[in-house]
Amino acid sequence: MIFDYAIKVTDIAIVFATIAGPILAIQAQKMLENHRAIRERRNSIFRTLMATRAAMLSVAHVEALNAIPVDFYGENNNLREINETWKLYLDHHTLNVTTSDVWMEKRLSLFHDILHLISVYLGYRFTRSQIARDIYSPQAHSDLENEQTIIRRGLVKLFNMEISLPMAVTEFPATADDESLANQRDIQKAILEVLEGRRPLPVTNVPDAIG
């Protein structure tokens, strides 16, 4: 009786392993793929932020920043710290203050904090000073961004009628003499009479050059 019971338990275990084995393998594969996809998205965000440190107004930079709360969502301490620092960075941009050197310095400091925390989480060995210092930024790009900012702000103020375009009249058109004015009136009168059908339009018959 004991022997038969042992055989039956073994048979059930074999059947269960035969059925559950492929299912568990598929689930494990999906978990690995999901983990790999999440890590790739996080690495992509980090690479984009590092590559656009000198172009913080670019679309790619802003999109990468906005993706942090989604792709770095989690309950472990490192992920929470990344999101808390991101919130501090966001709050700094919503302050109703005039942009100044102090504001810009704080903005960069918070941004470097985010990059450093992400780099540590992803296993990179960048120091915070490396992230803040080691960057290639041509002066021409910086000048272009500053000029675009100045132009954009100027246009906004102009359309809001906060400023006006300065204009200086250098000369007035010469006054037309009486004869010129009379000629212009005659021409306008003749055109009007033709359009109203009160004067025929002269037509010259030109022989066909081909014929």
C-alpha positions as CSV (number, residue, x, y, z in Angstrom):
1,M,0.0,0.0,0.0
2,I,2.9,2.4,0.9
3,F,4.7,1.4,-2.3
4,D,1.7,2.2,-4.5
5,Y,1.2,5.5,-2.8
6,A,4.8,6.5,-3.4
7,I,4.5,5.6,-7.1
8,K,1.4,7.7,-7.4
9,V,3.0,10.7,-5.8
10,T,6.0,10.3,-8.1
11,D,3.7,10.1,-11.1
12,I,1.9,13.3,-10.1
13,A,5.2,15.1,-9.6
14,I,6.4,14.1,-13.1
15,V,3.1,15.1,-14.7
16,F,3.2,18.5,-12.9
17,A,6.9,19.1,-13.8
18,T,6.1,18.2,-17.5
19,I,3.2,20.7,-17.6
20,A,4.6,23.5,-15.4
21,G,8.2,23.3,-16.7
22,P,7.6,25.1,-20.0
23,I,5.2,27.6,-18.4
24,L,7.8,28.5,-15.7
25,A,10.5,28.8,-18.3
26,I,8.4,31.2,-20.4
27,Q,7.6,33.3,-17.3
28,A,11.3,33.4,-16.4
29,Q,12.2,34.4,-19.9
30,K,9.6,37.2,-19.8
31,M,10.9,38.5,-16.5
32,L,14.4,38.6,-17.9
33,E,13.3,40.4,-21.0
34,N,11.3,42.9,-19.0
35,H,14.3,43.5,-16.6
36,R,16.6,44.0,-19.6
37,A,14.2,46.5,-21.3
38,I,13.9,48.5,-18.1
39,R,17.7,48.7,-17.7
40,E,18.1,49.7,-21.3
41,R,15.6,52.5,-20.9
42,R,17.4,53.7,-17.8
43,N,20.7,53.6,-19.6
44,S,19.2,55.5,-22.5
45,I,18.0,58.3,-20.2
46,F,21.4,58.5,-18.6
47,R,23.2,58.6,-21.9
48,T,20.8,61.3,-23.2
49,L,21.2,63.5,-20.1
50,M,25.0,63.2,-20.2
51,A,25.1,64.0,-23.9
52,T,22.9,67.0,-23.6
53,R,24.4,68.6,-20.5
54,A,25.4,71.6,-22.7
55,A,22.0,71.7,-24.4
56,M,19.6,71.7,-21.5
57,L,16.8,73.4,-23.6
58,S,16.9,70.7,-26.2
59,V,13.8,68.5,-26.7
60,A,15.8,65.3,-26.1
61,H,17.1,66.6,-22.8
62,V,13.6,67.6,-21.5
63,E,12.1,64.3,-22.6
64,A,14.8,62.4,-20.8
65,L,14.2,64.4,-17.6
66,N,10.5,63.8,-17.8
67,A,11.0,60.0,-18.2
68,I,12.8,59.7,-14.9
69,P,9.8,59.3,-12.6
70,V,8.5,56.6,-14.9
71,D,11.5,54.5,-15.7
72,F,13.2,55.0,-12.3
73,Y,10.0,54.2,-10.3
74,G,10.6,51.9,-7.4
75,E,10.6,51.4,-3.7
76,N,14.2,50.7,-2.9
77,N,16.2,53.5,-1.3
78,N,18.3,54.4,-4.4
79,L,15.3,54.8,-6.6
80,R,13.5,56.9,-4.0
81,E,16.5,59.2,-3.7
82,I,16.7,59.6,-7.4
83,N,13.0,60.6,-7.6
84,E,13.3,62.9,-4.6
85,T,16.2,64.8,-6.1
86,W,14.2,65.0,-9.4
87,K,11.3,66.6,-7.5
88,L,13.7,69.1,-6.0
89,Y,14.9,70.0,-9.5
90,L,11.4,70.3,-10.7
91,D,10.4,72.5,-7.8
92,H,13.3,74.8,-8.4
93,H,12.0,75.5,-11.9
94,T,8.6,76.4,-10.7
95,L,9.9,79.1,-8.3
96,N,8.4,82.4,-9.2
97,V,11.7,84.3,-9.2
98,T,13.7,86.1,-11.8
99,T,16.4,84.0,-13.4
100,S,19.8,84.9,-11.9
101,D,23.3,83.5,-11.5
102,V,22.4,82.1,-8.1
103,W,19.3,80.4,-9.5
104,M,21.3,78.9,-12.4
105,E,24.0,77.7,-10.1
106,K,21.4,75.9,-7.9
107,R,19.8,74.5,-11.0
108,L,23.1,73.0,-12.2
109,S,23.9,71.6,-8.8
110,L,20.6,69.8,-8.6
111,F,21.0,68.5,-12.1
112,H,24.4,67.1,-11.3
113,D,23.0,65.5,-8.2
114,I,20.5,63.6,-10.3
115,L,23.1,62.5,-12.9
116,H,25.4,61.3,-10.2
117,L,22.7,59.3,-8.4
118,I,21.7,57.7,-11.6
119,S,25.2,56.9,-12.6
120,V,25.9,55.2,-9.2
121,Y,22.6,53.2,-9.5
122,L,23.5,52.0,-13.0
123,G,27.0,50.9,-11.9
124,Y,29.1,53.7,-13.5
125,R,32.1,55.0,-11.7
126,F,31.7,58.7,-12.5
127,T,32.4,61.1,-9.6
128,R,30.1,64.1,-9.2
129,S,33.0,66.5,-10.1
130,Q,33.6,64.5,-13.4
131,I,29.9,64.9,-14.3
132,A,30.0,68.6,-13.7
133,R,33.4,69.3,-15.2
134,D,34.2,66.8,-18.1
135,I,32.0,68.3,-20.8
136,Y,32.7,69.4,-24.3
137,S,30.7,72.6,-25.2
138,P,31.8,74.8,-28.1
139,Q,31.5,78.5,-27.3
140,A,29.5,78.9,-30.6
141,H,26.8,76.6,-29.3
142,S,26.6,78.5,-26.0
143,D,26.4,81.8,-27.9
144,L,23.6,80.5,-30.2
145,E,21.5,79.2,-27.2
146,N,21.9,82.6,-25.4
147,E,21.0,84.5,-28.6
148,Q,17.9,82.3,-29.2
149,T,16.8,82.9,-25.6
150,I,17.2,86.7,-25.9
151,I,15.2,86.6,-29.2
152,R,12.5,84.4,-27.8
153,R,12.1,86.6,-24.7
154,G,12.1,89.8,-26.9
155,L,9.4,88.4,-29.2
156,V,7.2,87.4,-26.2
157,K,7.5,91.0,-24.8
158,L,6.8,92.5,-28.2
159,F,3.6,90.4,-28.7
160,N,2.5,91.2,-25.2
161,M,3.0,94.9,-26.0
162,E,5.4,95.2,-23.1
163,I,8.0,96.8,-25.5
164,S,7.8,98.5,-28.9
165,L,10.1,98.5,-31.9
166,P,12.2,101.7,-32.0
167,M,11.8,103.5,-35.3
168,A,13.6,106.5,-36.8
169,V,12.5,108.4,-39.9
170,T,15.5,109.4,-41.9
171,E,13.7,111.1,-44.8
172,F,10.3,111.8,-46.2
173,P,9.4,111.1,-49.8
174,A,9.7,114.0,-52.2
175,T,6.4,115.8,-52.9
176,A,5.1,115.1,-56.3
177,D,4.5,118.1,-58.5
178,D,1.1,119.1,-59.9
179,E,1.8,117.7,-63.4
180,S,2.7,114.2,-62.0
181,L,-0.4,114.2,-59.8
182,A,-2.5,115.2,-62.8
183,N,-1.0,112.4,-65.0
184,Q,-1.7,109.9,-62.2
185,R,-5.3,111.0,-62.0
186,D,-5.8,110.8,-65.8
187,I,-4.3,107.2,-65.8
188,Q,-6.6,106.1,-63.0
189,K,-9.6,107.7,-64.7
190,A,-8.8,106.0,-68.0
191,I,-8.4,102.6,-66.4
192,L,-11.7,103.0,-64.5
193,E,-13.6,104.0,-67.7
194,V,-12.2,100.9,-69.5
195,L,-13.2,98.6,-66.6
196,E,-16.7,100.1,-66.5
197,G,-17.1,99.8,-70.3
198,R,-17.3,103.5,-71.0
199,R,-14.2,103.5,-73.0
200,P,-13.1,100.9,-75.6
201,L,-9.8,99.2,-75.1
202,P,-7.6,99.8,-78.3
203,V,-6.4,96.5,-79.8
204,T,-3.7,96.3,-82.5
205,N,-3.9,93.4,-84.9
206,V,-0.4,91.9,-85.2
207,P,0.1,89.6,-88.3
208,D,0.9,86.0,-87.4
209,A,4.7,85.7,-87.7
210,I,4.4,82.0,-88.6
211,G,2.0,82.5,-91.4
